């Protein structure tokens, strides 16, 4: 799947792509999977030249106050993330009880000179096997979606047109007949 409207367009892989509802807005790419009550929000934007990952997280939270709040007792995993390339990114995965069952989230915030990146996956499950289902969804989000995020280069964003070069053929001078007087 490709985003075209973000500041730095991204490319990511969605499992079962047709089941997701895409809303490609001006600042966030929001993708919802109604059947699993899962939501993916991704954003890329320009930042100060010497931006830090924490600055990007703070800006993302200002732009989208509904982002999950990370509590240390809910964190299952915290590690560096290699995607997108050239970003200093960190992944945080957490699970906690909610009013409707168990909620899980995977957050990724990254910084690169002059650029920021944020990706947020959240899901809620209720029922007998909620723990296993949340774990499976989070694993899928981290392994298949977050790990494969790629920023498209300027060359990939431009419209490609085939240019046809037709060499000029030298003109032969027309023969001019002398006029009679």
DAHUDA-V329965 format. One record per run of one state. SS is the DSSP state (a for helix, b for strand, c for the rest). FROM is the first residue (numbers start at 1). TO is the last residue. If there is no record, write none. Layout:
SS,FROM,TO
SS,FROM,TO
This chain:
c,1,1
b,2,2
c,3,9
b,10,11
c,12,16
a,17,19
c,20,20
b,21,24
c,25,28
b,29,33
a,34,36
c,37,37
b,38,46
c,47,52
a,53,63
c,64,71
a,72,74
b,75,81
c,82,87
b,88,98
c,99,100
b,101,112
c,113,114
b,115,125
c,126,129
a,130,148
c,149,149
b,150,151
c,152,153
a,154,157
c,158,181
